[in-house]
C-alpha cells in the first residue's frame, strides 16, 4: 500500500466520520440529545487480509466511538457504531467472485451466507431509538456470527 493510498483510505473510512460528527455533534450537544451511529467493521476487532489501511481506519472508528462516548454521554448524546461483517455489495464483489476466498469466508460465517444491506436495519433502528438511551460506546457486530467463532 502506497502512502497516498493509505491517506485516502483513512480519509474515507475514519476522518470523514470524525469531521461529519463534529459538524452535527455541536447542535446535538447544545440541545442535550442526539444519536450518533458510526460505521465500523468486523475489522475493528481483528486484522484482515491485504487491507492494513482499512483495518487501521475501522479500528480507529471503534476508538473514536469510545472517546466521544466518554465525552458526550453525560451531555445526552449517545455515540455507538454498527460493525458489519461480510455484506454482499459492490465493495465486496471481488471477494465474492474469488471462488476460494468466498468459500473460506462462507465457511467461517455461522449463518452460512453473506449479509445483505437490510441485515443492518435492526441494529440501526435500535441504536437510533429510545430503547438505546443507556447504550453508549458500543460497537455492535452484525456479522452472521463471524466474531463468535
C-alpha positions as CSV (number, residue, x, y, z in Angstrom):
1,X,0.0,0.0,0.0
2,X,1.4,3.4,-1.0
3,X,1.3,6.4,1.3
4,X,-1.2,8.2,-0.8
5,X,-3.5,5.1,-0.8
6,X,-3.2,4.9,3.0
7,X,-4.2,8.6,3.3
8,X,-7.2,8.1,1.0
9,X,-8.4,5.0,3.0
10,X,-8.0,7.0,6.3
11,X,-9.9,10.0,4.8
12,X,-12.8,7.9,3.6
13,X,-13.1,5.5,6.5
14,X,-12.1,7.5,9.6
15,X,-11.5,11.2,9.1
16,X,-14.8,11.8,7.2
17,X,-16.7,10.2,10.1
18,X,-15.0,12.4,12.6
19,X,-15.5,15.6,10.5
20,X,-19.2,14.9,10.0
21,X,-19.7,14.1,13.7
22,X,-18.0,17.4,14.6
23,X,-20.4,19.2,12.2
24,X,-23.6,17.7,13.6
25,X,-22.5,16.9,17.1
26,X,-22.4,20.6,18.3
27,X,-26.1,21.0,17.7
28,X,-26.9,17.7,19.5
29,X,-24.8,18.8,22.5
30,X,-26.5,22.2,22.5
31,X,-29.9,20.6,22.7
32,X,-28.7,17.9,25.1
33,X,-29.9,15.0,22.9
34,X,-28.8,13.0,19.9
35,X,-27.8,9.7,18.5
36,X,-24.6,9.2,16.5
37,X,-24.1,5.8,14.8
38,X,-20.7,5.2,13.2
39,X,-20.0,2.6,10.6
40,X,-17.3,0.3,12.0
41,X,-16.4,-3.2,10.7
42,X,-15.7,-6.6,11.9
43,X,-12.1,-5.5,11.2
44,X,-12.5,-3.0,14.1
45,X,-11.9,-6.2,16.2
46,X,-9.4,-8.2,14.2
47,X,-6.9,-7.9,11.4
48,X,-7.7,-8.5,7.8
49,X,-6.0,-10.0,4.8
50,X,-4.4,-7.4,2.5
51,X,-6.2,-4.5,4.0
52,X,-4.0,-2.8,6.6
53,X,-5.3,0.7,5.9
54,X,-8.9,-0.3,6.1
55,X,-8.3,-2.3,9.3
56,X,-6.4,0.5,10.9
57,X,-9.2,3.0,9.9
58,X,-12.0,0.8,11.2
59,X,-10.1,0.1,14.4
60,X,-9.8,3.9,14.7
61,X,-13.6,4.2,14.4
62,X,-14.1,1.9,17.4
63,X,-11.7,4.1,19.4
64,X,-13.5,7.2,18.3
65,X,-16.8,5.8,19.4
66,X,-15.4,5.1,22.9
67,X,-13.7,8.5,23.1
68,X,-16.7,10.6,22.0
69,X,-19.0,8.5,24.1
70,X,-16.9,9.3,27.2
71,X,-17.1,13.0,26.4
72,X,-20.7,13.2,25.2
73,X,-22.8,10.5,27.0
74,X,-23.2,12.7,30.1
75,X,-24.5,15.5,27.8
76,X,-27.3,13.5,26.3
77,X,-25.6,12.3,23.1
78,X,-25.3,8.6,22.5
79,X,-22.3,7.6,20.4
80,X,-22.2,4.0,19.1
81,X,-21.4,2.0,16.0
82,X,-22.5,-0.9,13.9
83,X,-19.8,-3.3,12.8
84,X,-20.9,-5.1,9.6
85,X,-19.4,-8.3,8.6
86,X,-19.2,-9.6,5.1
87,X,-22.0,-7.8,3.3
88,X,-22.8,-8.6,-0.3
89,X,-22.2,-5.2,-2.0
90,X,-20.3,-3.8,-4.9
91,X,-17.4,-3.2,-2.5
92,X,-17.1,-6.9,-1.7
93,X,-17.8,-8.1,-5.3
94,X,-14.1,-9.1,-5.9
95,X,-14.2,-11.3,-2.8
96,X,-17.5,-12.8,-3.8
97,X,-16.1,-13.6,-7.3
98,X,-12.9,-15.2,-5.9
99,X,-14.1,-18.8,-5.5
100,X,-11.5,-19.9,-3.0
101,X,-11.8,-16.7,-0.8
102,X,-15.6,-16.7,-1.0
103,X,-15.7,-20.3,0.1
104,X,-13.3,-19.6,3.0
105,X,-15.5,-16.7,4.1
106,X,-18.7,-18.6,4.0
107,X,-17.2,-21.5,5.9
108,X,-16.4,-19.1,8.7
109,X,-19.8,-17.4,8.9
110,X,-22.1,-19.5,11.2
111,X,-25.2,-18.0,9.5
112,X,-23.9,-19.6,6.3
113,X,-24.4,-16.6,4.0
114,X,-23.2,-13.2,3.1
115,X,-25.0,-10.4,4.8
116,X,-27.4,-8.1,3.0
117,X,-27.8,-4.4,3.5
118,X,-31.2,-4.9,5.1
119,X,-29.5,-7.0,7.8
120,X,-28.2,-3.8,9.3
121,X,-31.7,-2.3,9.7
122,X,-32.4,-3.8,13.1
123,X,-29.3,-2.6,14.8
124,X,-29.7,0.9,13.2
125,X,-33.3,1.2,14.4
126,X,-32.3,0.1,17.9
127,X,-29.4,2.5,18.2
128,X,-31.5,5.4,16.9
129,X,-34.4,4.7,19.2
130,X,-35.1,5.5,22.8
131,X,-34.5,1.7,23.5
132,X,-30.8,2.5,23.4
133,X,-30.8,5.6,25.6
134,X,-28.5,3.9,28.0
135,X,-26.2,2.4,25.4
136,X,-23.0,4.4,25.0
137,X,-19.7,3.5,23.4
138,X,-20.9,0.2,22.0
139,X,-19.7,-1.3,18.7
140,X,-22.4,-3.9,17.7
141,X,-21.3,-6.6,15.3
142,X,-23.8,-7.5,12.6
143,X,-21.8,-10.3,11.1
144,X,-23.8,-13.6,10.9
145,X,-21.8,-14.8,13.9
146,X,-18.3,-14.3,12.4
147,X,-16.7,-12.8,15.5
148,X,-18.2,-15.6,17.7
149,X,-16.0,-18.2,16.1
